[in-house]
Amino acid sequence: MSKSIFYHAGCPVCVSAEHDIVNLIGNDNVEIVNIGEVTDRIQEAETAGVQSVPALLTPNGNVLHLNFGASMADVKG
């Protein structure tokens, strides 16, 4: 994986964090995944270790959980 992946659920906390992440590391260095809209990527996020969103998966496979917005259970409904 050459890019980071930023997973979020579309809530105001997540969208704010998305803007900050893009400003910090650049749009070309991060893939934005709104799992509130693209639900088929929820399993991918969980397999990577995402426990809550917003979260940033680094190219090294580390998950950085940011400003707790919603647990994955909440996202799955």
Buried (B, 14 or more C-beta within 10 A) or exposed (E): EEBBBBBBBBBEBBBBBBEBBBEEBEEEEBEBBBBBEEEEBBEBBBEBEBEBBBBBBBEEEEBEBBEEBBEBEEBEE
